[in-house]
């Protein structure tokens, strides 16, 4: 991928995260002018900046460089053919289930000032992996990538962008203790008919245990999780 296409990818990722050039500059510890130059293709991205961009956007450096295709968001079949199909390493996501889990989670804790995007990533990870540990079945089937500050759901940006266009949730740029924060608020009620009683129990327990923790505390805690430890950096974490 040429410099122009890399610049275009970075701009698209920034806009999908609802970040201004100034906000991205803060994340990268460079000037807004430098971000502008990167996006118009007049300045190359150094190695450290590339790694930081991948962490901010929740993608791999290969994706930014055009060496990796965008992960597809697919609807899983309603029924699995057999038990082994439930144990695939990188499952097809149950998109509607993911939406309802996210809406239910936001309904319960989006109003807390510490619940920004990073905290939501970790809460979703605990929900999915705790449920799998209990039942050896996937709740949302989302894929979580191991990045520096903890697991990140690969499909999150695409699904939330779609939900925002449909007026199902809204995104707000905020500031939490001097750091930029992206917050999500539900605009519709979750469809509780889609969530099983056992799934709601797991979600409720994760919210009760972790929703008052800071993003850093959640990230540090996730680093002690066995699936996290068993996964190489930037790889998808195996259920």
N, C-alpha and C positions, 0 to 999 in steps of 0.2 A: 504494500500500500504506500502511495506517495505521500509527501508531506501535506499536500492539500487535503487528501482524504482523511488523514489522521486528525488534522485540524477540524474538519467537518464532524468527525466522530466525537471529538472532545466537546465541541459546541452543542451537539445534539444531546450528549449525556448530561451536560450542565443544565440545559433547558428542561430536560426530563426530570431533573431533581429540583427544579424551580430555584436554582441558585443564580444570583447575579454574578457578573465578572468580579466585582469587588469581594463578594462572599467567597467565591472560589479562590481568589488571591489570598485571603486570610487563611484558608485551609492549606494552601500550598506554600505559604510564607514567602510569597513573591508580590510584586506590585500588580495593580489592576492593568496597567499598561502592558506588562509582560503577558498577562492572560489574553488581552486583546490581540497581541502580536502572535501568540500561539494559535489563536482561533482564526486569524486571517492568513496564516501560513508563512508569516515573515520571520518566525522564530522557532527553532527546533526545541523539543522537550528533552531535557537531560534525564538520566537514569533515575535519580532520586525523585524528580517531579513525576515521572511516569508511574513509579510505585505508589506515590501519594495519590495520584489521580485514580488509580485502580482501587485504592482503599476508600476514597471518597465516594466513588460511583458504584462500588460493590461489583466490579467486574475484574477480569484478569488483564494483565498488561498485554497479553496476546490479542485480546479482543480490541483494545484501543489501537494496536498496531495493525489490525486487520488480518491477524493470523488465525483467528478463531471465529467461527460463525456465532451469531447471536443465538442464545438458547431458545428453543421453541417452547411456547406455552401450549400444552395440549390438554384436551379433556380426556380423563381416564374413562375406561369402560365402567359401566355401572356395576358389573359383576366380573370378578376374576374367574378365569377358567379353572384354576386350581390353587392350592395353598402356596406352592412355590412362586407363583406369579406375584404374590403379595410381598415377596422378599427380594425383589429386584433392587439393585444397588442405586440406580438413578431412576426413580419412578416417573411416569407421566402424571403431571399434576391434575388433581381434581379441582378445576378452576373455580367452579361455583362453591365448592366446600371451602376452599381457601378464602373466598370473599366473605362467606358467612362467618367463618372463624374470626377473620379480621374485624368485621363489623361488631361481632359479639365482644371481642377483646376491647375494641375502642369504646364501645358503650359502657364497659365496666371501669375503664381507667384512663381514657383519653384526656379527661379533665385535670389529671395530676400534672403538675408543672415539670416533673422529671421525665415524663413519657414522650420523648421525641423519637425520631426514626431509629436511632441506634438501639434504644431500649426496646422498641417494638420488634426489631429483628431478633433480639435475644429471647424475648417472651415467646414469639412464634416458634423459635427453635426448641425451647424447653417444652412447649405444648406438644409439638410433633414427636419429639424423641421420647418424652415421658410416656406418651400414649403408646408408641411403638414398643417401648420396654415392657409395658403392662400387658398389652394384648397381641403383640407381634402382628399388628395391622397398622397401616398408615392412615392418619387422619386426613391431611391435605395432600400428602404425597409431594410436597414442595422439596426442591433440591437446595441444600445449604452449602455454600462454598466457604472454605476455611481461609479467612483473611486475618490480617494482623490484629484487629480489634475485636475478633470474634466471628461467629458464623453469620452469614448474610444470605437470606433467601434469594436465589437467582431470579425468580420470576416476579419479585415484588414490584419493581419499578414499572414493568409493563402492565401488570394487573391494576395497580393503583392509578396509573395514568388513564386506563380504560374506565375505571370506576369514577374518576373525577369528571371525565367527559360525560358520563351518564348521570351526573349529579347524585352519586351514591355516597361520596365523601368529599371533603374539601381539605386542601393543604394550606397550612399557614407557616410563614417564615417567622421565627421567634428568636429570642436570645435568652440563654440560660446560663447564669453566672459568667457572663462575658463571652460565651461561645455561641456561634450560630446554631440554631436548632430548627429542624423541620418537624412540624406536628401535623397529625391527621385527625380529623373529626368526622364521625359518621353523620350523614344527612338522611339516612333511612334506617329503619329498624332491621336487625338481622332476622332472617327466616329461620326460626327455631325448629321448624319441621324438618329442616335439612340436617340439624345437629342431633346426634343421638344423646341419650341421657349420660352415657359413659363419657362421651366427648366433652359435654358441658362440665362434668365433674372435674376432669383433668384441667380444662381451661380455668375454671373457678379456683382450683387449688394453686395453679401457677400464678394467677393474679394475686391471690391472698399472700403467697409466699414472697413474690418478687416485685410487685408493681410499685413498691415504695423505694426500691433500690435505685441508685444512680446508674447511668449508662456504664461508667467505669467499673462499678461493682459487679454489674451483670456480665460485662466482658471478661473481667478477671475470673469470675465464677465459672463461666463457660469454658475457660481454658483448662479447667480441671476435669472436664467431662471426658469419659473414655473415648467416645467416637471422635471428638476433637483431637485428642492426643494421638490417635491412631492414623490420622490423616495428614498427608503432606500439605505444605502451604500452597494455597490457591486451588487445591483439588476440591471436588465435591465430597462432602462427608457421607460415608456409607451408613445407612440405617442399620 
